[in-house]
Amino acid sequence: MPNENVLARIHLDAVLSNLEILSKEDADTTSLAAGWNGSILFVAGLCGPRTTLEIRSSGIKVSPGKVGRPDIVLFFPTEQMLNNMFKGTGVGFPIPLKGLLKAKGLLVFMKLAKRMEEVLKGANPPKQLKAKLLLNTLGKTIAAIANYEPDSKAVADTIKGITELRIRNGSAINIQFTGSSAIARNGNAQDPDLLMEFANEDIFLDLADDKVDVFAAICLDDMALKGDLHMGDIVNTFLDKVGIYLQ
């Protein structure tokens, strides 16, 4: 059973951050974002995660916590209700604590969320962009699990170094394990301790959809794992949990 608090952080830190990438690389998203300037604060529970989504001049920025004076505040009484909204199941309606009359901002956000779903789950999506979004989601989900799931955090705090996940000659994300936290950043690391590399977008997407066996991919050089194998064993346990949280 997924930890609802961890899942809420995954939705806010990992999934929602895909809108930043889309606003830079997808013309449809840029056009939708141009429809409103403002910010939305998502609040999950009394002591749960908070994230601010800012839309300015067609660009999007997602930041942890409360940033500035948000135009709209959406309060979810429990983390589960926020998770239901992202999954589209069960009861997931927020209580608008601020900005009740700013329907335009909420409408723009709903359109942006629909566009992200089209890229991630629609038929014939832009392959390179979809792969970049999934890689971003994967890296930041690993960080969320390592930071907030108690058992995983206890293990993550035993390692120090940088893990990089990348598509050969393509997108990359790296996770820095400091011994007390895990920090995910987009792009290549200067000198990663562990490298997990996928031959191309097709291989990465097929692996993400469980269409290719990992062992077979390694044997065929479609996937490479190099560096600190102890860190690799730990990261692999986090990868197994990613599938549970994002099923």
NORZIDA-V683345 format. One record per pair of residues at least 12 apart in sequence whose C-alpha atoms are under 6 Angstrom apart, sorted by the first residue. I is the first residue (numbers start at 1). J is the second residue. D is the distance in Angstrom with one decimal. If there is no record, write none. Layout:
i:I j:J d:D
i:I j:J d:D
//
This chain:
i:2 j:245 d:5.9
i:4 j:79 d:5.9
i:4 j:80 d:5.7
i:5 j:79 d:5.8
i:6 j:148 d:5.9
i:8 j:79 d:5.8
i:8 j:83 d:5.7
i:10 j:141 d:5.5
i:14 j:137 d:4.9
i:14 j:140 d:5.0
i:14 j:141 d:5.8
i:15 j:137 d:5.8
i:17 j:62 d:5.7
i:18 j:133 d:5.8
i:20 j:60 d:5.0
i:20 j:61 d:5.6
i:23 j:59 d:5.6
i:30 j:58 d:5.3
i:33 j:58 d:4.6
i:34 j:58 d:4.3
i:37 j:55 d:5.3
i:37 j:56 d:5.0
i:38 j:55 d:5.4
i:38 j:71 d:6.0
i:39 j:53 d:5.5
i:39 j:54 d:4.2
i:39 j:55 d:6.0
i:39 j:70 d:5.0
i:39 j:71 d:5.4
i:40 j:52 d:5.7
i:40 j:53 d:5.1
i:40 j:70 d:5.6
i:40 j:72 d:4.7
i:40 j:73 d:5.8
i:41 j:73 d:4.7
i:42 j:74 d:5.1
i:43 j:75 d:4.8
i:44 j:76 d:4.9
i:44 j:78 d:5.7
i:44 j:79 d:5.0
i:45 j:76 d:5.8
i:45 j:77 d:4.7
i:45 j:78 d:4.4
i:45 j:79 d:5.8
i:50 j:65 d:4.7
i:51 j:63 d:5.8
i:51 j:64 d:4.5
i:51 j:65 d:4.7
i:52 j:66 d:5.7
i:71 j:99 d:5.8
i:72 j:98 d:5.0
i:72 j:99 d:4.4
i:73 j:96 d:5.8
i:73 j:97 d:5.3
i:73 j:98 d:4.9
i:74 j:94 d:5.6
i:74 j:95 d:5.8
i:74 j:96 d:4.7
i:75 j:94 d:5.3
i:75 j:95 d:5.0
i:76 j:94 d:4.7
i:131 j:201 d:6.0
i:132 j:171 d:5.8
i:140 j:184 d:5.5
i:142 j:238 d:6.0
i:143 j:182 d:5.2
i:147 j:181 d:5.8
i:157 j:179 d:4.3
i:157 j:180 d:5.1
i:158 j:179 d:5.9
i:159 j:179 d:5.7
i:160 j:177 d:4.9
i:160 j:178 d:5.0
i:160 j:179 d:5.3
i:161 j:176 d:5.8
i:161 j:177 d:5.3
i:161 j:193 d:5.8
i:162 j:175 d:5.6
i:162 j:176 d:4.4
i:162 j:192 d:4.9
i:162 j:193 d:5.3
i:163 j:175 d:5.2
i:163 j:192 d:5.7
i:163 j:193 d:6.0
i:163 j:194 d:4.6
i:163 j:195 d:5.9
i:164 j:195 d:5.0
i:165 j:196 d:4.9
i:165 j:197 d:5.9
i:166 j:197 d:5.0
i:167 j:197 d:5.7
i:167 j:198 d:4.8
i:167 j:200 d:5.6
i:168 j:198 d:5.9
i:168 j:199 d:5.3
i:168 j:200 d:5.9
i:172 j:187 d:4.7
i:172 j:188 d:5.5
i:173 j:185 d:5.7
i:173 j:186 d:4.3
i:173 j:187 d:4.9
i:193 j:227 d:5.6
i:193 j:228 d:5.8
i:194 j:226 d:5.8
i:194 j:227 d:4.5
i:194 j:228 d:5.3
i:195 j:225 d:5.7
i:195 j:226 d:5.2
i:196 j:224 d:5.8
i:196 j:225 d:4.7
i:197 j:223 d:5.6
i:197 j:224 d:5.1
i:198 j:222 d:6.0
i:198 j:223 d:4.6
i:199 j:222 d:4.9
i:199 j:223 d:6.0
//
